[in-house]
Amino acid sequence: VRHMLNGLKVYYLPFAPFTDNVTLPQCFAFFPLLRKVLIREQIDIVHGHQATSNLAHECLFHARTMGLKTVYTDHSLFGFADAACIHVNKLLKFFLTNADHEICVSYA
């Protein structure tokens, strides 16, 4: 645990980033660590960001299994221009079915 000057606590997970600071999927490997933090800090809401973040989606999934509220914010717009965009959209459709609320950007 690192304590920032403004009182914010930062927890570092022992997972090396794969590419673009994104971790490889851990599935259930880090659930005990996350559960411990959520209970110790008495977290009520888990907020995840970024469509390509495995960690964000896994945190939201585990939080929902613990009965916590979840919010997801997407800062990216993925069209249907190529196979990668289509794949990301399908993953988002799967993962966001369990989110309580979603915040999305627009062109406006």
C-alpha positions as CSV (number, residue, x, y, z in Angstrom):
1,V,0.0,0.0,0.0
2,R,1.3,3.5,-0.9
3,H,-0.2,6.5,0.8
4,M,-0.3,9.6,-1.4
5,L,0.1,13.1,0.1
6,N,-3.7,13.8,-0.3
7,G,-4.6,10.7,1.8
8,L,-5.4,8.5,-1.2
9,K,-4.3,4.8,-0.8
10,V,-2.8,3.1,-3.8
11,Y,-2.7,-0.7,-3.9
12,Y,-0.2,-2.3,-6.3
13,L,-0.9,-5.8,-7.6
14,P,2.0,-8.2,-8.3
15,F,1.2,-8.5,-12.0
16,A,3.4,-7.3,-14.8
17,P,1.8,-5.3,-17.6
18,F,1.7,-7.0,-21.0
19,T,1.3,-4.2,-23.5
20,D,0.1,-0.6,-23.2
21,N,0.0,-1.1,-19.4
22,V,-2.7,-3.7,-19.7
23,T,-2.4,-6.9,-17.7
24,L,-3.0,-10.4,-19.0
25,P,-6.3,-11.9,-17.9
26,Q,-6.0,-13.3,-14.4
27,C,-9.5,-14.7,-14.1
28,F,-9.8,-15.8,-10.5
29,A,-6.1,-15.6,-9.6
30,F,-6.3,-12.1,-8.0
31,F,-9.8,-12.4,-6.5
32,P,-8.4,-13.1,-3.0
33,L,-6.3,-9.9,-3.1
34,L,-9.2,-7.8,-4.4
35,R,-11.7,-9.3,-1.9
36,K,-9.3,-8.5,0.9
37,V,-9.0,-4.8,-0.2
38,L,-12.7,-4.4,-0.8
39,I,-13.6,-5.7,2.7
40,R,-10.7,-3.9,4.5
41,E,-11.5,-0.6,3.0
42,Q,-15.3,-1.1,3.2
43,I,-15.8,-0.3,-0.5
44,D,-19.4,0.2,-1.6
45,I,-18.9,1.0,-5.3
46,V,-16.3,-0.2,-7.8
47,H,-15.7,2.0,-10.8
48,G,-13.8,0.7,-13.8
49,H,-12.4,2.4,-16.9
50,Q,-11.1,1.5,-20.4
51,A,-12.5,-1.1,-22.8
52,T,-9.2,-2.9,-23.2
53,S,-8.4,-3.2,-19.5
54,N,-8.7,-6.8,-18.3
55,L,-8.2,-5.6,-14.7
56,A,-11.1,-3.2,-14.8
57,H,-13.5,-5.8,-16.2
58,E,-12.3,-8.4,-13.7
59,C,-12.7,-6.0,-10.8
60,L,-16.3,-5.2,-11.9
61,F,-17.1,-8.9,-12.3
62,H,-15.8,-9.8,-8.8
63,A,-17.4,-6.8,-7.2
64,R,-20.8,-7.9,-8.6
65,T,-20.3,-11.4,-7.2
66,M,-19.7,-9.8,-3.8
67,G,-22.9,-7.8,-4.1
68,L,-21.2,-4.4,-4.6
69,K,-22.5,-1.7,-7.0
70,T,-20.5,-1.2,-10.1
71,V,-20.0,1.6,-12.6
72,Y,-18.1,1.5,-15.9
73,T,-16.8,4.4,-17.9
74,D,-15.7,4.1,-21.5
75,H,-13.4,6.7,-22.8
76,S,-13.1,5.2,-26.3
77,L,-15.3,4.8,-29.3
78,F,-14.9,1.5,-31.2
79,G,-16.7,1.3,-34.6
80,F,-16.9,-1.8,-36.8
81,A,-13.9,-0.9,-39.0
82,D,-11.9,-4.0,-38.4
83,A,-11.9,-7.3,-36.6
84,A,-10.3,-5.9,-33.4
85,C,-13.0,-3.3,-33.0
86,I,-15.7,-5.9,-33.5
87,H,-14.0,-8.2,-30.9
88,V,-13.8,-5.4,-28.3
89,N,-17.4,-4.5,-28.8
90,K,-18.5,-8.1,-28.3
91,L,-16.4,-8.3,-25.1
92,L,-17.9,-5.1,-23.8
93,K,-21.4,-6.4,-24.5
94,F,-20.6,-9.5,-22.4
95,F,-18.9,-7.7,-19.5
96,L,-21.3,-4.8,-19.2
97,T,-24.4,-6.9,-18.8
98,N,-23.5,-7.1,-15.1
99,A,-22.6,-3.4,-14.5
100,D,-25.1,-1.4,-12.6
101,H,-24.4,1.8,-14.6
102,E,-22.4,2.8,-17.6
103,I,-21.0,6.2,-18.5
104,C,-20.1,6.7,-22.2
105,V,-18.5,9.4,-24.2
106,S,-20.1,10.9,-27.3
107,Y,-19.2,13.2,-30.1
108,A,-21.4,16.0,-28.8
